[in-house]
């Protein structure tokens, strides 16, 4: 299924227009190899990616949290206000704290948490996931050595497609299960209402029956 710029802009007028042309070009090139090859899969993929990326505006995780934000979002890593205030508005320190020692990253002092922070339209996060993508047949270049490639086209889209393919998201799309897809991608149901809203827009634009 081939998509075009006009369809995306009709469905989501708020879309980042600076990225729409390259998004469409790379989507049409890579969607089928990643199994995003039916109208229902396409509309679910688009709705999830557009939500995760704030309509293609964000290709890199925003870790500029306030102290209150750290206590609410990462209570496991910031148990006291004093701890949170020591890290507040310091994205690199925050990333090293919350991602250090897991997902293949070294400890907090290694800097891997920041080096392999979430990038791409569905955030590729952690050294192990960067390494897995690098070893795949779909990757061009070594994103372990050059992680910023994931924040640039085509890596920002191809890593999102890789996540979709690796995690069996097409089967959930086939069942038209937006909530299950959201849990698979997000780990919870954050933004579910907006994902469903975008899904309805795309279904209408592409003529996919509800």
LOLUM-486324 format. One line per 10 residues: number of its first residue (from 0); their letters; for each residue x, y, z of C-alpha. Coordinates in nm, 4 decimals, always signed. Each point is the difference from the previous one (the first is absolute). Layout:
// residues N
NUM	A	X Y Z | ...
This chain:
// residues 210
0	XXXXXXXXXX	+0.0000 +0.0000 +0.0000 | +0.1498 +0.3297 -0.1149 | -0.0722 +0.3215 +0.1876 | +0.0522 +0.3637 -0.1007 | +0.0594 +0.3369 +0.1636 | -0.3495 +0.1325 -0.0678 | -0.1627 -0.2892 +0.1816 | +0.2115 +0.0492 +0.3106 | -0.0585 +0.3759 +0.0071 | -0.3757 -0.0431 -0.0407
10	XXXXXXXXXX	-0.0094 -0.2519 +0.2831 | +0.2331 +0.1985 +0.2282 | +0.0193 +0.3705 -0.0936 | +0.2244 +0.0539 +0.3043 | +0.2666 -0.2207 -0.1540 | +0.3592 +0.1280 -0.0131 | +0.0131 +0.1044 -0.3649 | +0.3804 +0.0099 -0.0075 | +0.0144 -0.3786 +0.0431 | -0.3042 -0.1214 -0.1906
20	XXXXXXXXXX	+0.1663 -0.0439 -0.3410 | +0.2905 -0.2109 +0.1259 | -0.2353 -0.1957 +0.2270 | -0.2229 -0.0941 -0.2939 | +0.2951 -0.0935 -0.2213 | +0.1591 -0.2299 +0.2576 | -0.3341 -0.1418 +0.1121 | -0.0861 -0.1069 -0.3533 | +0.3457 -0.1544 -0.0384 | +0.0087 -0.1960 +0.3256
30	XXXXXXXXXX	-0.3547 -0.0707 +0.1176 | -0.0429 -0.3298 -0.1852 | +0.3371 -0.1515 +0.1052 | -0.1006 +0.0660 +0.3615 | -0.3440 -0.1593 -0.0456 | -0.1990 +0.3249 +0.0091 | -0.1780 -0.1125 -0.3105 | -0.3771 +0.0239 +0.0448 | -0.2218 +0.3074 +0.0401 | -0.0832 -0.0934 +0.3611
40	XXXXXXXXXX	+0.3677 -0.0437 +0.0901 | +0.0874 +0.3285 -0.1681 | -0.2589 +0.2083 +0.1870 | +0.0940 -0.1535 +0.3346 | +0.3704 +0.0544 -0.0640 | -0.0560 +0.3622 -0.0998 | -0.2192 +0.0777 +0.2996 | +0.2518 -0.1455 +0.2447 | +0.3030 +0.1643 -0.1611 | -0.1663 +0.3382 -0.0337
50	XXXXXXXXXX	-0.0953 -0.0024 +0.3656 | +0.3425 -0.1164 +0.1188 | +0.1774 +0.2651 -0.2093 | -0.2426 +0.2873 +0.0630 | -0.0993 -0.0031 -0.3675 | +0.3574 -0.0570 -0.1221 | +0.1402 +0.2910 +0.2007 | +0.2017 -0.2064 +0.2490 | +0.2784 -0.2409 -0.0902 | +0.1731 +0.0036 +0.3371
60	XXXXXXXXXX	-0.1192 -0.0593 +0.3543 | -0.0659 +0.3102 +0.2075 | +0.1572 -0.0553 +0.3417 | -0.0185 +0.3586 +0.1254 | -0.2043 -0.0865 +0.3095 | -0.0740 +0.2191 +0.2983 | +0.0396 -0.1404 +0.3508 | -0.3746 -0.0647 +0.0164 | +0.0134 -0.1710 -0.3394 | +0.2800 -0.2302 +0.1135
70	XXXXXXXXXX	-0.1846 -0.0988 +0.3172 | -0.3144 -0.0794 -0.1993 | +0.1568 -0.1670 -0.3037 | +0.3000 -0.1802 +0.1519 | -0.0856 -0.0700 +0.3654 | +0.2203 -0.3102 -0.0072 | +0.3077 +0.2125 -0.0664 | -0.0890 +0.3156 +0.1920 | -0.1345 -0.0870 +0.3410 | +0.0467 +0.3375 +0.1695
80	XXXXXXXXXX	-0.0495 +0.3600 -0.1048 | +0.3644 +0.0722 +0.0740 | +0.1062 -0.2649 -0.2523 | -0.2432 +0.1341 -0.2592 | +0.1116 +0.3592 +0.0465 | +0.3648 -0.1016 -0.0482 | -0.0871 -0.1365 -0.3468 | -0.2826 +0.2329 -0.1063 | +0.0404 +0.1655 -0.3426 | +0.3201 -0.1943 -0.0662
90	XXXXXXXXXX	-0.0975 -0.2381 -0.2832 | +0.3374 -0.1739 -0.0308 | +0.0190 -0.0744 +0.3726 | -0.3615 -0.1178 +0.0011 | +0.0554 -0.2385 -0.2925 | +0.3089 -0.1492 +0.1601 | -0.1887 -0.0514 +0.3252 | -0.3179 -0.1586 -0.1344 | +0.1536 -0.2043 -0.2838 | +0.3339 -0.0910 +0.1592
100	XXXXXXXXXX	+0.0585 -0.3677 +0.0749 | -0.2808 -0.1351 -0.2171 | -0.0910 -0.0653 -0.3648 | +0.3635 -0.0825 -0.0664 | +0.1244 +0.3312 +0.1366 | +0.2920 +0.0388 +0.2355 | -0.0498 +0.1575 +0.3407 | -0.0999 +0.3604 +0.0595 | +0.3592 +0.1191 -0.0207 | +0.0544 -0.1629 -0.3420
110	XXXXXXXXXX	-0.2133 +0.2576 -0.1794 | -0.1816 -0.2718 -0.1953 | -0.3400 +0.1135 +0.1261 | +0.0388 +0.3315 -0.1801 | +0.1924 -0.1460 -0.2947 | -0.2779 -0.2506 -0.0719 | -0.3017 +0.2056 +0.1040 | -0.3213 -0.0333 -0.1957 | +0.0272 +0.1081 -0.3615 | -0.2151 -0.0473 -0.3089
120	XXXXXXXXXX	-0.3746 +0.0238 -0.0526 | -0.0491 -0.2876 +0.2456 | +0.2858 +0.0524 +0.2412 | +0.2772 -0.2557 -0.0471 | +0.1480 -0.0104 +0.3514 | +0.2943 -0.1814 +0.1588 | +0.3289 -0.1259 -0.1376 | -0.1320 -0.3557 -0.0428 | -0.2812 +0.1218 -0.2261 | +0.2369 +0.2212 -0.1997
130	XXXXXXXXXX	+0.2278 -0.3031 -0.0450 | -0.2883 -0.2244 -0.1050 | -0.1105 +0.2482 -0.2633 | +0.3584 +0.0438 -0.1235 | +0.0267 -0.3770 -0.0554 | -0.3274 -0.0171 -0.1920 | -0.0190 -0.0154 -0.3777 | -0.1865 +0.3303 -0.0004 | +0.2670 +0.2197 +0.1541 | +0.2486 +0.2018 -0.2031
140	XXXXXXXXXX	+0.2890 +0.1163 +0.2162 | +0.0878 -0.0800 +0.3607 | -0.2395 +0.1796 +0.2343 | +0.1894 -0.1260 +0.3048 | +0.2989 +0.2035 -0.1132 | -0.2176 +0.2770 -0.1462 | -0.3237 +0.0103 +0.2026 | -0.1060 +0.3372 -0.1391 | -0.0755 -0.1770 -0.3302 | -0.3195 -0.1247 +0.1639
150	XXXXXXXXXX	-0.1301 +0.3558 +0.0361 | +0.0481 +0.0713 -0.3728 | -0.1762 -0.1284 -0.3098 | -0.0283 -0.2790 -0.0893 | +0.1070 -0.1393 +0.3396 | -0.2773 +0.1791 +0.1885 | -0.2653 -0.1852 -0.2015 | +0.1805 -0.3296 -0.0636 | +0.0644 -0.0549 +0.3720 | -0.3715 +0.0559 +0.0652
160	XXXXXXXXXX	-0.0811 -0.2576 -0.2667 | +0.2608 -0.2327 +0.1466 | -0.1643 +0.0262 +0.3441 | -0.3404 -0.0679 -0.1578 | +0.1304 -0.3061 -0.1858 | +0.2062 -0.1397 +0.2892 | -0.2856 +0.0323 +0.2488 | -0.2731 -0.1564 -0.2114 | -0.2048 +0.3169 -0.0244 | -0.1573 -0.0955 -0.3328
170	XXXXXXXXXX	-0.1996 -0.2790 +0.1670 | -0.1470 +0.2504 +0.2453 | -0.0798 +0.2359 -0.2862 | -0.1725 -0.2866 -0.1832 | -0.2254 -0.0366 +0.3059 | -0.0668 +0.3768 -0.0138 | +0.1080 +0.0208 +0.3642 | +0.1298 +0.3507 +0.0631 | +0.0273 -0.0483 +0.3753 | +0.2096 -0.3170 -0.0296
180	XXXXXXXXXX	+0.2264 +0.1738 -0.2510 | +0.0374 +0.2957 +0.2332 | +0.1020 -0.2294 +0.2853 | +0.2499 -0.1791 -0.2248 | +0.1575 +0.3279 -0.1117 | -0.0373 +0.2167 +0.3096 | +0.0021 -0.2553 +0.2796 | -0.3296 +0.1460 +0.1217 | -0.2914 +0.1988 -0.1366 | +0.1484 +0.3499 -0.0023
190	XXXXXXXXXX	-0.1573 +0.2076 -0.2756 | -0.2555 -0.2671 -0.0894 | -0.2757 +0.2537 -0.0724 | +0.2178 +0.1902 -0.2465 | +0.1194 -0.3206 -0.1662 | -0.3631 -0.1018 -0.0535 | -0.0803 +0.3481 -0.1315 | +0.2837 -0.0210 -0.2540 | -0.1071 -0.3520 -0.0934 | -0.3519 +0.1208 -0.0810
200	XXXXXXXXXX	+0.1447 +0.2765 -0.2169 | +0.2189 -0.2394 -0.1932 | -0.2759 -0.2564 -0.0432 | -0.2232 +0.2693 -0.1461 | +0.2720 +0.1305 -0.2335 | +0.1005 -0.3440 -0.1281 | -0.3519 -0.1436 -0.0123 | +0.0637 -0.2676 +0.2634 | -0.3225 -0.1164 +0.1595 | -0.0230 +0.0538 +0.3783
